[in-house]
């Protein structure tokens, strides 16, 4: 495969926009929406999101194996999987923010009907989102090519993803969730069609009847590599540190800053700086390497974000600057972990055709970050005395600690884990580790 043209890059990358577009409302707007609009308690919300997201994370490795089988059976089946998953994703997302009246009437006293509907809508949304994400990521890997070619495909995907995040950071607060749902449906349809009209993914030359049993047996192979386990641990710690502020952002802006209506601007600044910083981080990699550059990004995130612990009502400019600094640091989190994962795979994985297994576990870890952030932070805040809309000093203090201090502590642990991982990875070099290969 040659370097992708602008046309083929657009065709492949377009689906990245709605997939990143849908993610932001799910983990930023949904907790606040259900707490403020429907009066659901933070403890119940945390338990709900933790349970559903853990289930979603567990299913991703299975989806990864199924994606490999779908690709093996040809483009026609892949097209059906894309189309059905896109429709289900749109239905689940729309239903989550617009529950049917029937479920308000059922269990009206204790809200059990709304809870049942939220569980169903979240499961439908997350599962279909997982299928589309893993298929999209694996698609690029199956286009083959050298490092430069693969980096171009990924750049198209991540470029569209950042555009989707920027739009999603503003649209819900400006136009509401109804317009957001319509835009999601249109971009999903266009992205899926564009992908199917673009370059087709390759298939293995082996008989799928013989390949499939071996592939299923090798689903756990990544976990047999110590470098992979260590990198996943760093990814989880750092991801939770980033996911907690995302989960609590609207509560912090509304109750601590008293800046209702400004959340769209703050999110836009954050993600715009993340997008703009990526060339700078890539340039740093050429000078300091992947792991050192990521360490620098983590340190910058702590230095910029800790200031959020010292601001109060009306400090809009100060918080905008904090969003800019932490957004710039986010660029390192977006550009570098996957590149380190590719480095681990190149060193330890000799065979091809297992892309789904690695992407499945990686996607699972990313979702576990969000699950733990919501499942731990929301109940903890309620236990410490915070409730949405409060101006109680103790409650606001708990919100500030949860939003600003706890993430910085977790970032420090992530830095330590990355330093240890880097020393071990560099020390082992090309020395063979025990890597399992099935017969």
C-alpha positions as CSV (number, residue, x, y, z in Angstrom):
1,X,0.0,0.0,0.0
2,X,1.4,3.4,-1.0
3,X,1.1,6.5,1.1
4,X,-2.6,7.4,1.4
5,X,-3.9,10.1,-0.9
6,X,-6.0,13.0,0.5
7,X,-9.1,11.2,-0.9
8,X,-8.4,7.9,0.7
9,X,-7.3,9.6,3.9
10,X,-10.6,11.4,4.1
11,X,-12.5,8.2,3.3
12,X,-10.8,6.3,6.1
13,X,-10.6,9.0,8.7
14,X,-14.2,10.4,8.5
15,X,-15.7,7.8,10.8
16,X,-13.3,9.0,13.6
17,X,-15.4,12.2,13.9
18,X,-18.7,10.7,15.1
19,X,-16.9,8.1,17.2
20,X,-15.0,10.8,19.2
21,X,-18.1,13.1,19.0
22,X,-20.3,10.5,20.8
23,X,-17.7,9.8,23.5
24,X,-17.6,13.3,25.1
25,X,-21.3,13.6,26.0
26,X,-21.3,10.1,27.4
27,X,-18.6,10.7,30.0
28,X,-18.9,14.5,30.5
29,X,-22.5,15.5,30.0
30,X,-24.4,12.3,31.0
31,X,-23.7,12.3,34.8
32,X,-24.6,15.9,35.2
33,X,-27.7,15.5,32.9
34,X,-29.1,12.6,35.0
35,X,-28.3,14.2,38.3
36,X,-29.8,17.6,37.4
37,X,-32.6,16.7,35.1
38,X,-33.9,13.5,36.7
39,X,-32.6,13.8,40.3
40,X,-30.6,10.6,40.2
41,X,-28.1,10.4,43.2
42,X,-24.4,10.5,42.6
43,X,-23.9,7.2,44.3
44,X,-26.4,5.5,42.1
45,X,-25.0,7.2,39.0
46,X,-21.5,6.1,40.0
47,X,-22.5,2.5,40.5
48,X,-24.5,2.5,37.2
49,X,-21.6,3.8,35.2
50,X,-19.0,1.6,36.9
51,X,-21.1,-1.6,36.3
52,X,-22.0,-0.8,32.7
53,X,-18.5,0.4,31.7
54,X,-16.8,-2.6,33.3
55,X,-19.1,-4.9,31.4
56,X,-18.3,-2.9,28.3
57,X,-14.6,-3.1,28.9
58,X,-14.8,-6.9,29.4
59,X,-16.5,-7.4,26.0
60,X,-13.9,-5.4,24.0
61,X,-11.4,-8.3,23.8
62,X,-14.2,-10.5,22.5
63,X,-15.2,-7.9,20.0
64,X,-11.6,-7.7,18.9
65,X,-11.5,-11.4,18.1
66,X,-14.9,-11.2,16.3
67,X,-13.6,-8.3,14.3
68,X,-10.8,-10.4,13.0
69,X,-13.2,-13.1,11.9
70,X,-15.5,-10.5,10.2
71,X,-12.6,-9.1,8.2
72,X,-11.6,-12.6,7.2
73,X,-15.0,-13.3,5.7
74,X,-15.0,-10.3,3.4
75,X,-16.1,-6.7,2.9
76,X,-19.8,-7.5,2.5
77,X,-20.2,-8.9,6.1
78,X,-18.0,-6.0,7.3
79,X,-20.4,-3.5,5.7
80,X,-23.4,-5.1,7.4
81,X,-21.6,-5.0,10.8
82,X,-20.7,-1.3,10.3
83,X,-24.3,-0.4,9.3
84,X,-26.1,-2.2,12.0
85,X,-23.6,-1.0,14.7
86,X,-24.0,2.6,13.5
87,X,-27.8,2.5,13.7
88,X,-27.7,0.9,17.2
89,X,-25.2,3.4,18.4
90,X,-27.5,6.3,17.3
91,X,-30.6,4.7,18.9
92,X,-28.8,4.0,22.2
93,X,-27.4,7.5,22.4
94,X,-30.6,9.2,21.6
95,X,-32.6,7.0,24.0
96,X,-30.2,7.7,26.8
97,X,-30.8,11.5,26.7
98,X,-34.5,11.2,25.8
99,X,-36.0,8.4,27.9
100,X,-39.5,7.3,27.0
101,X,-42.3,8.4,29.3
102,X,-43.2,4.8,30.0
103,X,-40.0,4.3,32.1
104,X,-40.8,7.4,34.2
105,X,-44.2,6.0,35.0
106,X,-42.8,2.6,36.0
107,X,-41.3,2.7,39.5
108,X,-42.1,6.4,39.8
109,X,-41.5,6.5,43.5
110,X,-38.0,5.0,43.5
111,X,-36.9,5.8,40.0
112,X,-36.3,2.2,39.1
113,X,-37.9,2.5,35.7
114,X,-35.5,5.3,34.7
115,X,-32.6,3.2,36.1
116,X,-33.6,0.2,34.0
117,X,-33.8,2.3,30.9
118,X,-30.5,3.9,31.5
119,X,-28.8,0.5,31.9
120,X,-30.3,-0.7,28.6
121,X,-29.5,2.5,26.7
122,X,-25.9,2.6,28.0
123,X,-25.3,-1.1,27.2
124,X,-26.6,-0.6,23.7
125,X,-24.5,2.5,23.2
126,X,-21.3,1.2,24.6
127,X,-21.4,-2.2,22.8
128,X,-22.1,-0.7,19.4
129,X,-19.5,2.0,20.0
130,X,-17.0,-0.7,20.8
131,X,-17.7,-2.6,17.6
132,X,-17.3,0.5,15.5
133,X,-14.2,1.7,17.2
134,X,-12.3,-1.6,17.1
135,X,-13.3,-2.3,13.5
136,X,-12.2,1.2,12.5
137,X,-8.8,0.9,14.2
138,X,-8.2,-2.6,12.9
139,X,-9.1,-1.4,9.4
140,X,-6.1,0.8,9.2
141,X,-3.8,-1.9,10.5
142,X,-5.1,-4.2,7.8
143,X,-4.2,-1.7,5.1
144,X,-0.7,-2.7,5.8
145,X,2.3,-0.6,4.7
146,X,5.5,0.6,6.5
147,X,5.6,2.9,9.6
148,X,5.2,6.0,7.5
149,X,2.1,4.7,5.8
150,X,0.5,3.5,9.0
151,X,1.3,6.8,10.7
152,X,-0.5,8.6,7.9
153,X,-3.7,6.5,8.2
154,X,-3.7,7.0,12.0
155,X,-3.1,10.8,11.5
156,X,-6.2,11.0,9.4
157,X,-8.3,9.1,12.0
158,X,-7.0,11.2,14.9
159,X,-7.4,14.4,13.0
160,X,-11.1,13.7,12.4
161,X,-11.4,12.5,16.0
162,X,-10.1,15.9,17.3
163,X,-12.6,17.8,15.1
164,X,-15.3,15.6,16.5
165,X,-14.3,16.4,20.1
166,X,-14.1,20.1,19.4
167,X,-17.7,20.1,18.0
168,X,-19.0,17.9,20.8
169,X,-17.4,20.2,23.4
170,X,-19.6,23.1,22.2
171,X,-22.7,21.7,20.5
172,X,-24.6,20.2,23.5
173,X,-24.3,23.3,25.6
174,X,-25.2,25.7,22.7
175,X,-27.9,23.7,20.8
176,X,-29.0,21.0,23.2
177,X,-28.9,17.2,23.1
178,X,-31.6,17.0,20.4
179,X,-29.4,18.8,17.8
180,X,-26.4,16.8,19.1
181,X,-28.3,13.5,18.4
182,X,-29.2,14.6,14.8
183,X,-25.6,15.6,14.0
184,X,-24.4,12.3,15.4
185,X,-26.7,10.3,13.1
186,X,-25.7,12.2,10.0
187,X,-22.0,12.0,10.7
188,X,-22.2,8.3,11.5
189,X,-24.0,7.6,8.2
190,X,-21.5,9.6,6.2
191,X,-18.5,8.1,8.0
192,X,-19.6,4.5,7.5
193,X,-20.3,5.1,3.8
194,X,-17.0,6.9,3.2
195,X,-15.1,4.0,4.9
196,X,-16.8,1.4,2.7
197,X,-16.0,3.5,-0.4
198,X,-12.3,3.8,0.5
199,X,-9.4,1.3,0.4
200,X,-10.5,-2.2,1.4
201,X,-8.7,-4.0,4.3
202,X,-6.7,-7.1,3.4
203,X,-7.6,-10.6,4.4
204,X,-5.4,-13.4,5.6
205,X,-4.6,-16.0,3.0
206,X,-5.3,-18.9,5.5
207,X,-8.6,-20.8,5.6
208,X,-10.7,-19.0,8.2
209,X,-11.9,-22.4,9.6
210,X,-8.3,-23.1,10.6
211,X,-7.3,-19.6,11.6
212,X,-10.3,-18.9,13.9
213,X,-9.6,-21.6,16.6
214,X,-6.0,-20.5,16.8
215,X,-6.9,-16.9,17.1
216,X,-9.4,-17.5,19.9
217,X,-6.8,-19.5,21.8
218,X,-4.3,-16.6,21.5
219,X,-6.7,-13.9,22.8
220,X,-4.7,-13.7,26.0
221,X,-1.3,-13.6,24.3
222,X,-0.6,-9.8,24.9
223,X,-0.8,-10.4,28.7
224,X,2.0,-12.9,28.5
225,X,4.4,-10.0,27.6
226,X,5.7,-8.2,30.7
227,X,6.3,-5.0,28.7
228,X,2.6,-5.0,27.6
229,X,1.4,-5.5,31.2
230,X,3.5,-2.7,32.4
231,X,2.4,-0.3,29.7
232,X,-1.3,-1.1,30.4
233,X,-0.7,-0.3,34.1
234,X,0.7,3.1,33.2
235,X,-2.1,3.7,30.7
236,X,-4.7,2.9,33.4
237,X,-3.2,5.2,36.1
238,X,-2.8,8.1,33.7
239,X,-6.2,7.5,32.1
240,X,-8.0,7.5,35.4
241,X,-6.2,10.8,36.3
242,X,-7.5,12.3,33.1
243,X,-11.0,10.8,33.3
244,X,-11.9,12.0,36.9
245,X,-11.8,15.8,35.9
246,X,-13.7,15.0,32.7
247,X,-16.5,13.3,34.8
248,X,-16.6,16.1,37.4
249,X,-16.1,19.1,35.0
250,X,-19.7,20.3,34.8
251,X,-20.2,20.0,38.6
252,X,-17.0,22.1,39.1
253,X,-17.8,24.7,36.6
254,X,-21.4,25.1,37.8
255,X,-20.9,25.0,41.6
256,X,-17.3,26.0,42.2
257,X,-16.7,28.5,39.5
258,X,-20.4,29.6,39.3
259,X,-19.8,29.8,35.5
260,X,-22.9,28.1,34.1
261,X,-22.8,28.3,30.3
262,X,-19.1,28.5,30.0
263,X,-18.4,24.8,29.9
264,X,-18.5,24.7,26.1
265,X,-15.7,27.3,25.8
266,X,-13.6,25.6,28.5
267,X,-13.9,22.2,26.7
268,X,-13.1,23.9,23.3
269,X,-10.0,25.5,24.7
270,X,-8.9,22.2,26.2
271,X,-9.2,20.1,23.1
272,X,-8.1,22.8,20.7
273,X,-4.8,23.1,22.6
274,X,-4.5,19.3,22.6
275,X,-4.9,19.2,18.8
276,X,-2.5,22.1,18.3
277,X,0.1,20.6,20.6
278,X,0.5,17.3,18.8
279,X,3.2,18.5,16.3
280,X,5.2,19.9,19.2
281,X,5.1,16.6,21.0
282,X,6.1,14.7,17.9
283,X,9.0,17.0,17.6
284,X,10.0,16.3,21.2
285,X,9.9,12.6,20.5
286,X,12.7,13.0,17.9
287,X,14.8,14.7,20.6
288,X,14.0,12.7,23.8
289,X,12.2,9.6,22.7
290,X,8.6,8.4,23.4
291,X,8.7,7.5,27.1
292,X,10.7,10.6,28.2
293,X,8.4,12.9,26.2
294,X,5.4,11.3,27.8
295,X,6.9,11.9,31.2
296,X,7.4,15.5,30.3
297,X,3.7,15.7,29.3
298,X,2.6,14.2,32.6
299,X,4.7,16.7,34.5
300,X,3.3,19.6,32.5
301,X,-0.2,18.4,33.2
302,X,0.4,18.4,37.0
303,X,2.0,21.8,36.9
304,X,-0.9,23.3,35.0
305,X,-3.8,21.5,36.6
306,X,-2.9,21.9,40.2
307,X,-3.8,25.5,39.9
308,X,-7.5,24.5,39.7
309,X,-7.3,23.7,43.5
310,X,-6.8,27.4,44.2
311,X,-9.5,29.1,42.2
312,X,-13.0,30.0,43.2
313,X,-16.2,31.6,42.0
314,X,-15.8,33.9,39.0
315,X,-12.2,32.9,38.2
316,X,-13.1,32.3,34.5
317,X,-9.9,33.6,32.9
318,X,-7.7,31.7,35.4
319,X,-9.6,28.5,34.7
320,X,-9.4,29.1,30.9
321,X,-5.6,29.3,31.2
322,X,-5.6,26.1,33.2
323,X,-7.7,24.4,30.5
324,X,-5.1,25.7,27.9
325,X,-2.1,24.3,29.8
326,X,-3.7,20.9,30.7
327,X,-5.0,20.7,27.1
328,X,-1.5,21.2,25.7
329,X,-0.3,18.4,28.0
330,X,-3.2,16.2,26.8
331,X,-1.6,16.2,23.3
332,X,1.1,13.9,24.8
333,X,-1.5,11.5,26.1
334,X,-3.1,11.3,22.7
335,X,0.0,11.0,20.5
336,X,2.4,8.8,22.6
337,X,0.8,5.8,24.4
338,X,-0.4,4.1,21.2
339,X,3.1,4.7,19.6
340,X,4.6,3.0,22.7
341,X,2.2,0.1,22.3
342,X,3.2,-0.3,18.6
343,X,6.8,-0.4,19.8
344,X,6.0,-3.2,22.2
345,X,4.1,-5.1,19.5
346,X,7.0,-4.8,17.0
347,X,9.4,-6.2,19.5
348,X,7.4,-9.1,20.7
349,X,4.8,-10.0,18.1
350,X,6.2,-11.7,15.0
351,X,2.9,-12.8,13.4
352,X,0.3,-10.7,11.6
353,X,-3.5,-10.9,11.5
354,X,-3.9,-10.5,15.3
355,X,-4.6,-6.7,15.3
356,X,-8.0,-7.2,16.9
357,X,-6.6,-8.8,20.0
358,X,-4.3,-5.9,20.8
359,X,-6.8,-3.2,19.9
360,X,-9.5,-5.0,21.9
361,X,-7.5,-5.1,25.2
362,X,-6.3,-1.5,24.6
363,X,-9.8,-0.3,24.1
364,X,-10.9,-2.3,27.2
365,X,-8.3,-0.5,29.3
366,X,-9.4,2.9,28.0
367,X,-13.0,2.2,28.9
368,X,-11.9,0.9,32.3
369,X,-10.4,4.3,33.0
370,X,-13.8,5.9,32.6
371,X,-15.5,3.2,34.6
372,X,-13.2,3.6,37.6
373,X,-13.3,7.4,37.4
374,X,-17.1,7.5,37.6
375,X,-17.5,4.6,39.9
376,X,-15.0,5.9,42.4
377,X,-15.3,9.7,42.2
378,X,-19.0,10.2,42.2
379,X,-19.9,8.1,45.3
380,X,-16.8,9.5,47.1
381,X,-18.0,13.0,46.6
382,X,-21.5,12.2,47.8
383,X,-20.1,10.5,50.9
384,X,-17.9,13.5,51.6
385,X,-21.0,15.8,51.6
386,X,-21.2,17.2,48.0
387,X,-24.4,17.3,46.1
388,X,-25.1,19.0,42.8
389,X,-26.0,22.7,43.3
390,X,-24.6,22.9,46.8
391,X,-22.8,26.0,48.1
392,X,-21.8,24.3,51.4
393,X,-18.1,24.9,52.1
394,X,-17.4,21.3,53.0
395,X,-19.1,20.0,49.9
396,X,-17.2,22.5,47.6
397,X,-14.0,21.5,49.3
398,X,-14.7,17.8,48.6
399,X,-15.4,18.8,44.9
400,X,-12.2,20.7,44.6
401,X,-10.1,17.8,46.1
402,X,-11.8,15.3,43.8
403,X,-11.5,17.5,40.7
404,X,-8.1,19.0,41.1
405,X,-6.0,17.2,43.8
406,X,-6.7,13.5,43.3
407,X,-5.9,13.6,39.5
408,X,-2.5,15.1,40.2
409,X,-1.7,12.5,42.8
410,X,-2.6,9.7,40.3
411,X,-0.5,11.4,37.6
412,X,2.5,11.3,40.0
413,X,1.9,7.5,40.4
414,X,1.6,7.2,36.6
415,X,5.0,9.0,36.2
416,X,6.6,6.6,38.6
417,X,5.2,3.6,36.9
418,X,6.3,4.9,33.5
419,X,9.8,5.6,34.7
420,X,10.1,2.0,36.0
421,X,8.6,0.6,32.8
422,X,11.0,2.6,30.7
423,X,14.1,1.4,32.6
424,X,13.0,-2.2,32.3
425,X,12.1,-1.9,28.6
426,X,15.3,-0.2,27.7
427,X,17.4,-2.6,29.8
428,X,16.0,-5.7,28.2
429,X,16.4,-4.3,24.7
430,X,16.3,-7.0,22.2
431,X,16.7,-9.8,24.8
432,X,14.0,-12.4,24.2
433,X,11.2,-12.5,26.7
434,X,9.0,-15.5,27.2
435,X,6.3,-15.0,24.5
436,X,3.7,-17.7,24.0
437,X,3.1,-18.9,20.4
438,X,0.4,-21.5,19.9
439,X,1.2,-24.5,17.7
